[in-house]
Amino acid sequence: MIMLQFSSVSATPISHTSSSSSSMSSKRSIVEFTPVSDEPQLLTKRPRNERGEEEEEEEGEELVLVDADSIGLRLLGLLLQCAEFVAMENLDEATNLLPEIAELSSPFGSSAERVAAYFAESLSARIISSHLRFYSPLNLKSLTLTHSQKLFTALQSYNTISPLIKFSHYTANQAIYQALEGEDHVHVIDLDIMQGLQWPGLFQILSSRSRKLRSIKITGVGSSMELLESTGRRLTEFANSFGLPFEFQPFEGKIGHITDLNQLGVKIGETTVVNWMHHCLYDITGSDLGTFRLLTLLRPKLITLVEQDLSHGGNFLGRFVEALHYYSALFDALGDGLSEESLERHTVEQQLFGSEIRNIVAVGGPKRTGEVPVDRWGDEMKRIGFLPVSLSGTPAAQASLLLGMFPRGYTLVEENGCLKLGWKDLSLLTASAWQPCD
């Protein structure tokens, strides 16, 4: 079996009302799926229907009392054992473990049961893929308008029940606002604009400037012209409501495949900013190397990055253990303050987390191009001629105030000018900003 060791990074915590200093020093291992109380939590385990509801007790049925922590530990052991068998390509033994995992897990159960349900589904997909020797991540072209609407709904729910999206938007927008001081013509390039949820907030703070903008343009990169045009219409309405001279330019494709800056509508006299919020839902760049070449050629005044603190590379078993640790923290965070039957949380976990877990576990990351994927884009920015811009000060203060609106347990750490948002002592997101060396 595996020895799990997770080292913590030394950094300076930022004080805020969402968590105390004790939350930073409180250590949680991967096995701590469920809160530990002084008295054991005894649960009755019955089969669940498709909506996650326990079936009615039948006459003569004997109920079994099960300790909640024991279920979490059992699920952890089964998942790791199954992953070991998959890593050794012992697919029959791995398959034999899936029924017990399915029996103990549920997308409507405790945080341990929920995270196990999605990892079991992904392991099953991985086993099938291994038999077929075929691996297929979610294709952007498969994102129909209906599917996109489901993602949009899930992102809106995620934005309501968790600070992660707001943290990404607030820190990036504040850094962009500060970089644009004194600029008249602004061009923001969003490498994965999706529904453009981030930009109304930037419109609002830009409209409050004493020196009004003469033009602001957003180039939104995405997979479908239909979806991009829909996003563009919404953003135009928002910009008009703030009295901003706005232009939206859609680009259908992947940023790493662009070889000519004219494809992005870059013009002389514009102050260019690039924004990128990473995720594992699908491949965004097409080519990481191509993206580096474009950023070097473009040399924008500012690049804002928000990255998941999660590796997509390495061998299967190492990737699986890291992902299990990461998403256990995410599911635990979403479980704080919401009932097990929360449909809003279920939508987020099914549409967003479930898809990401499948891409990481079943596929090996959101892309399989043959390139070695970049694990930490921030680490590579210095190599291509960019220097970090500190997010201390106003961005950090706003992030701290944001966390005060959510349950205790979220943590904020400043490290080398970056801001790290975490749950207990595990970092989940890192926000950074970069400017050209010259």
C-alpha positions in Angstrom: 0.0 0.0 0.0 1.0 3.7 -0.2 2.5 6.0 2.3 0.8 9.4 1.9 2.9 12.5 2.7 1.8 16.1 2.0 4.2 18.9 2.8 2.9 22.4 3.5 4.5 25.5 2.1 5.9 28.1 4.5 4.1 31.4 3.8 2.8 34.5 5.6 -0.9 34.2 6.4 -3.1 37.3 5.9 -5.5 38.0 8.8 -9.2 38.0 8.0 -12.5 37.2 9.7 -13.1 33.9 7.9 -10.5 32.0 9.8 -8.3 32.3 12.8 -4.6 31.6 13.1 -5.5 28.2 14.5 -7.0 27.2 11.2 -3.6 27.7 9.5 -1.9 25.5 12.0 -4.6 22.9 12.1 -3.3 20.0 10.0 -5.7 17.7 8.1 -4.5 14.6 6.4 -6.1 13.1 3.4 -8.0 10.6 5.5 -10.0 13.3 7.3 -13.0 13.4 5.1 -15.5 14.0 7.7 -15.6 16.2 10.9 -14.6 14.3 14.0 -16.9 14.9 17.0 -16.5 13.8 20.6 -19.1 11.1 20.1 -19.2 8.7 17.1 -21.7 9.5 14.4 -23.8 6.5 13.7 -25.6 6.3 10.4 -28.1 3.9 9.0 -27.1 2.7 5.5 -29.8 1.8 3.1 -29.8 1.7 -0.7 -30.4 5.1 -2.4 -32.5 5.9 -5.4 -31.4 7.9 -8.4 -31.9 11.2 -6.5 -29.7 10.1 -3.6 -32.7 9.5 -1.3 -32.6 6.5 1.0 -35.3 3.9 0.1 -38.1 3.3 2.6 -37.5 0.6 5.2 -39.1 -2.7 4.3 -40.9 -4.9 6.9 -38.4 -7.1 8.6 -35.4 -5.2 7.3 -32.5 -5.1 9.7 -30.8 -1.7 9.8 -27.0 -1.6 10.2 -25.5 1.2 12.2 -22.3 2.5 10.6 -19.8 5.0 12.0 -19.5 7.9 9.5 -15.7 8.2 10.0 -15.4 4.4 9.4 -17.2 4.8 6.1 -14.8 7.6 5.0 -11.7 5.6 6.0 -13.1 2.5 4.2 -13.9 4.5 1.0 -10.4 6.0 1.1 -8.8 2.6 1.4 -10.9 1.1 -1.4 -10.2 4.1 -3.8 -6.4 3.9 -3.2 -6.4 0.1 -3.6 -8.4 0.4 -6.8 -6.1 3.1 -8.1 -3.1 0.9 -7.4 -4.6 -2.0 -9.4 -5.3 0.4 -12.3 -1.7 1.7 -12.1 -0.4 -2.0 -12.3 -2.9 -2.6 -15.2 -4.6 -5.3 -13.0 -8.0 -4.2 -14.4 -10.0 -7.2 -13.2 -9.0 -6.7 -9.6 -9.8 -3.0 -9.9 -13.2 -3.7 -11.4 -14.0 -6.1 -8.5 -13.6 -3.2 -6.0 -16.1 -0.8 -7.7 -19.3 -2.4 -6.5 -18.4 -1.9 -2.8 -17.3 1.7 -3.5 -20.6 2.3 -5.2 -22.5 0.8 -2.3 -20.8 3.0 0.2 -20.7 6.2 -1.8 -23.4 8.6 -3.0 -23.4 12.0 -4.8 -25.9 13.2 -2.1 -24.1 11.8 0.9 -21.4 13.1 3.2 -18.3 14.8 1.7 -16.5 11.4 1.9 -19.4 9.7 0.1 -19.8 12.4 -2.5 -16.1 12.6 -3.5 -15.9 8.8 -3.6 -18.9 8.6 -6.0 -17.2 10.8 -8.6 -13.8 9.2 -8.2 -15.4 5.8 -8.6 -17.1 6.9 -11.8 -13.8 8.2 -13.1 -12.0 5.0 -12.2 -14.6 3.0 -14.0 -14.2 5.3 -17.1 -10.4 4.8 -16.8 -10.7 1.0 -16.7 -12.9 1.0 -19.8 -10.5 3.4 -21.6 -7.6 1.1 -20.6 -9.4 -1.9 -22.2 -10.1 0.1 -25.3 -6.8 1.9 -25.4 -8.7 5.1 -26.1 -8.7 8.3 -24.0 -11.0 11.2 -24.8 -11.3 14.3 -22.7 -14.3 16.6 -23.0 -14.1 18.3 -26.4 -14.9 22.0 -26.6 -16.8 21.3 -29.8 -19.2 19.1 -27.9 -20.3 22.1 -25.8 -23.7 22.7 -27.3 -25.8 25.7 -26.3 -27.7 23.3 -23.9 -24.6 21.9 -22.3 -23.1 25.4 -22.0 -26.2 26.6 -20.2 -25.8 23.7 -17.7 -22.2 24.9 -17.1 -23.4 28.5 -16.8 -26.0 27.5 -14.2 -23.3 25.4 -12.3 -20.8 28.3 -12.4 -23.5 30.7 -11.1 -24.3 28.3 -8.2 -20.5 27.9 -7.5 -20.1 31.7 -7.4 -22.9 31.8 -4.8 -21.9 29.0 -2.4 -18.1 29.3 -2.7 -15.6 32.2 -2.7 -13.2 30.6 -5.3 -14.7 32.2 -8.4 -15.2 35.6 -6.7 -11.6 35.4 -5.4 -10.3 34.8 -9.0 -12.4 37.7 -10.4 -11.8 40.2 -7.7 -8.0 39.8 -7.5 -7.5 39.8 -11.3 -9.9 42.8 -11.8 -8.1 44.9 -9.1 -4.7 44.2 -10.6 -6.0 45.1 -14.0 -7.6 48.3 -12.7 -4.3 49.4 -11.1 -2.3 48.6 -14.3 -4.7 50.7 -16.4 -4.3 53.9 -14.4 -3.9 56.7 -16.9 -4.6 54.6 -20.0 -7.3 55.7 -22.5 -7.6 52.8 -24.9 -7.8 49.3 -23.3 -7.8 45.9 -24.9 -8.4 42.9 -22.6 -7.8 39.4 -24.1 -9.6 36.7 -22.1 -8.1 33.3 -23.1 -11.2 31.4 -22.0 -14.1 33.8 -21.6 -16.9 31.3 -21.1 -19.9 33.4 -20.0 -17.8 36.5 -19.2 -18.9 36.5 -15.5 -15.7 38.4 -14.5 -16.1 41.5 -16.6 -19.2 43.4 -15.3 -17.2 43.9 -12.1 -14.3 45.4 -14.0 -16.8 47.6 -15.9 -18.1 49.0 -12.7 -14.7 50.0 -11.2 -13.5 51.4 -14.5 -16.6 53.6 -14.9 -15.8 55.2 -11.5 -12.5 56.6 -12.8 -12.2 60.4 -12.9 -10.4 60.1 -16.2 -12.9 58.3 -18.5 -11.8 55.6 -20.9 -12.0 56.5 -24.6 -12.4 52.8 -25.6 -12.4 49.4 -24.0 -12.4 46.2 -26.1 -12.6 42.6 -24.9 -11.4 39.8 -27.1 -13.0 36.6 -25.9 -11.5 33.3 -26.9 -13.8 30.3 -26.9 -14.9 27.1 -28.8 -18.2 28.2 -30.3 -19.0 31.4 -32.2 -22.6 31.0 -31.2 -21.7 31.0 -27.5 -19.2 33.8 -27.9 -21.7 36.0 -29.6 -24.2 35.3 -26.8 -21.5 36.3 -24.3 -20.7 39.4 -26.3 -24.3 40.6 -26.3 -24.6 40.3 -22.5 -21.3 42.1 -21.9 -22.3 44.9 -24.3 -25.5 45.5 -22.3 -23.5 45.6 -19.1 -21.0 48.0 -20.6 -23.7 50.3 -21.9 -25.4 50.4 -18.5 -22.1 51.9 -17.1 -21.7 54.3 -20.0 -18.5 52.7 -21.3 -17.4 52.8 -25.0 -17.3 49.1 -25.5 -16.4 46.7 -28.3 -16.5 42.9 -28.1 -14.5 40.8 -30.4 -15.0 37.0 -30.5 -12.3 34.5 -31.5 -13.3 30.9 -32.1 -10.4 28.6 -31.5 -7.5 27.9 -29.1 -5.0 30.5 -28.1 -2.0 28.2 -28.6 -2.9 27.9 -32.3 -2.7 31.6 -33.0 0.4 32.7 -35.0 -0.6 36.2 -36.0 -1.5 39.0 -33.6 -3.9 40.4 -36.2 -6.2 37.4 -35.4 -6.7 39.0 -32.0 -7.4 42.4 -33.4 -4.4 44.0 -31.6 -3.9 47.6 -32.6 -1.2 50.2 -32.1 -2.0 52.6 -29.2 -4.0 50.0 -27.2 -2.9 49.0 -23.7 -3.2 45.2 -23.8 -4.0 43.0 -20.8 -4.3 39.2 -20.9 -6.5 37.3 -18.4 -6.6 33.5 -17.8 -8.4 31.6 -15.1 -7.3 27.9 -15.3 -9.5 24.9 -14.8 -9.6 21.2 -15.8 -13.0 21.2 -17.6 -11.4 21.1 -21.1 -8.2 22.0 -23.0 -7.9 25.7 -23.4 -4.6 26.4 -25.1 -4.4 23.6 -27.7 -0.6 24.0 -27.4 1.2 25.3 -24.3 4.3 26.0 -26.3 2.3 28.0 -28.8 0.7 30.0 -26.0 4.2 30.9 -24.6 5.2 32.0 -28.1 2.1 34.2 -28.4 2.6 35.8 -25.0 6.2 36.6 -25.8 5.2 38.1 -29.1 2.2 40.0 -27.6 4.1 41.3 -24.5 0.9 42.8 -22.8 1.2 45.3 -20.1 -0.2 42.8 -17.6 -1.0 39.1 -17.5 -3.3 37.9 -14.7 -3.3 34.2 -13.9 -5.4 32.1 -11.5 -4.2 28.5 -11.3 -5.5 25.4 -9.5 -2.8 24.1 -7.1 -3.1 20.7 -8.7 -0.8 18.8 -11.0 -1.9 17.3 -14.3 1.4 15.5 -15.0 3.3 12.6 -13.6 2.3 9.0 -13.4 -1.3 7.9 -12.9 -1.0 6.9 -9.2 0.7 10.1 -8.1 -1.9 12.2 -10.1 -4.7 10.2 -8.5 -3.5 10.7 -4.9 -3.0 14.4 -5.4 -6.4 14.9 -7.1 -8.1 12.9 -4.3 -6.5 15.1 -1.7 -7.4 18.3 -3.6 -11.1 17.4 -4.3 -11.6 16.0 -0.9 -10.9 19.5 0.4 -13.2 21.1 -2.2 -16.1 18.8 -1.3 -15.4 19.3 2.4 -15.6 23.1 1.9 -18.8 22.9 0.0 -20.3 20.6 2.6 -19.8 23.3 5.3 -23.2 24.9 5.9 -25.2 23.0 3.2 -27.4 20.0 3.7 -26.5 16.6 2.1 -29.5 17.0 -0.2 -28.6 20.4 -1.5 -29.4 20.4 -5.3 -27.4 23.6 -5.8 -24.2 22.0 -4.5 -25.0 18.8 -6.4 -25.2 20.8 -9.6 -21.7 22.3 -9.0 -20.2 18.9 -8.1 -21.7 17.1 -11.0 -21.3 19.6 -13.7 -17.9 21.1 -12.7 -16.0 18.9 -10.2 -17.2 15.6 -11.7 -16.0 16.6 -15.2 -12.6 17.8 -13.9 -12.1 14.6 -11.9 -12.9 12.5 -14.9 -10.4 14.5 -17.1 -7.7 14.1 -14.5 -8.2 10.5 -13.5 -9.7 8.9 -16.6 -7.9 10.9 -19.2 -4.8 12.2 -17.7 -5.6 15.9 -17.8 -7.8 18.1 -20.0 -5.4 17.6 -23.0 -3.5 14.8 -24.6 -1.5 16.5 -27.4 1.8 14.7 -26.9 3.3 17.8 -25.4 4.6 17.7 -21.8 1.9 19.8 -20.1 2.9 22.9 -18.1 2.1 22.2 -14.4 2.7 25.7 -13.0 2.3 28.6 -15.5 3.5 31.1 -12.9 6.8 29.3 -12.6 7.3 29.6 -16.4 6.5 33.3 -16.7 10.0 34.4 -15.6 11.6 32.1 -18.2 9.7 33.9 -21.0 10.6 37.4 -19.9 7.9 38.4 -17.3 8.3 39.6 -13.7 5.7 39.2 -10.9 3.5 42.1 -9.9 2.7 42.0 -6.2 -1.0 41.4 -5.3 -0.5 42.7 -1.7 -2.3 45.8 -0.8 -5.8 46.4 -2.2 -6.2 43.0 -4.0 -5.2 41.1 -0.8 -7.5 43.4 1.3 -10.4 42.7 -0.9 -9.8 39.0 -0.9 -9.7 39.1 2.9 -13.0 40.9 3.1 -14.5 38.4 0.7 -13.5 35.4 2.8 -15.3 37.1 5.8 -18.6 36.5 4.0 -18.1 32.7 3.9 -17.8 29.9 6.6 -14.8 29.7 8.7 -12.1 27.4 7.3 -11.1 29.3 4.2 -7.5 30.6 4.4 -5.6 33.4 2.6 -1.9 33.4 2.3 0.5 35.8 0.5 3.6 34.2 -0.9 6.1 36.1 -3.1 3.5 38.6 -4.2 1.0 35.8 -5.1 -2.3 35.2 -3.2 -3.2 31.6 -2.3 -6.8 30.7 -1.3 -7.1 27.5 0.6 -9.3 25.3 2.7 -7.8 24.6 6.2 -4.1 24.1 5.3 -4.5 23.0 1.7 -4.0 25.6 -1.0 -6.6 25.4 -3.7 -6.0 28.4 -6.0 -3.0 30.7 -6.6 -3.6 34.2 -8.2 -0.6 36.0 -9.7 0.1 39.0 -12.0 3.0 39.5 -14.4 4.5 42.3 -16.4 7.2 42.4 -19.1 10.8 42.7 -17.8 11.3 45.8 -19.9 
